[in-house]
Amino acid sequence: MSITAGSLYRDTGNFFRDQLVTIVLMALLTSFITVIVGHALTPNAEQLSLLAEGSSDSASSLFEMVQNMSPEQQSVLLRTSAAGTFASLIGNTLLLGGMLCLIPMASSQKRVSALRAIGTAAPLLPKLLLQTFLITLLVQLGFMAVFVPGVILAILFSLAPVMLANDKLGVFGSLKASSKLAWRNVKLIAPAIMLWLLAKVAIMLFFSTLTLLPANVSAVVLNALGNLVSALLVIYLYRLYMLVR
């Protein structure tokens, strides 16, 4: 039986509707954790005010602007960037682990909550954290190059978390196996990855123009919507892997 993108989209939509409440709660919970971790690690307001001191509008590039900063300003900028990156990494790992446990449990007709799904994923989280970090790093480096390599790497590594959770291949073994399997099914994976990227960009652009909500509330809602889009992608990729393997 041939696998079509249309049937995968229908399966994804059906599962998403059936588990809507659990997935929404998981998206909100992981978003809240992301914002809390980021807020806890971000330098305080007094330190952040250093970034505005002596800033030059004449800098022609970000690199030049960073060069013109004092060592204290560079340190604050580095800590702020690291805090946001680490918080996103924690939130994404919890969401991914929870979804990878929710899907098989719900498919076997078990009642499962968002907290139970994330708790069940606890033994998997350290490996998943390392793998998510490596994939994020490689994909971001690809985006910084010419953009296209980033998309290709995102496609090739897209099945790695599912393989890590189901086949016990290890972090690097699942990355290698995902590259081979994803390349053979690139026509089914590439459109889903592109839609995911476009949806994330659209959400970010929408919230960049929205100033009515408080900053923390806006951050939670923004991350939650992004998590819902990512959850849809995980369901799609999980279903695809179950069919092609």
Protein Blocks (a to p, Z undefined) as FASTA:
>chain_A
ZZdfklmmmmmmmmmmmmmmmmmmmmmmmmmmmmmmmmmmpccfklmmmmmgopafkbcb
fklmmmmpcfklmmmmmmmmmmmmmmmmmmmmmmmmmmmmmmmmmmnopacdfklmmmmm
mmmmmmmmmmmmmmmmmmmmmmmmnommmmmmmmmmmmmmmmmmmnonojmlmmmmmmmm
mmmmmmmmmmmmmmmmmmmmmmmmmmmmpckbcfklmmmmmmmmmmmmmmmmmmmmmmmm
mmmZZ
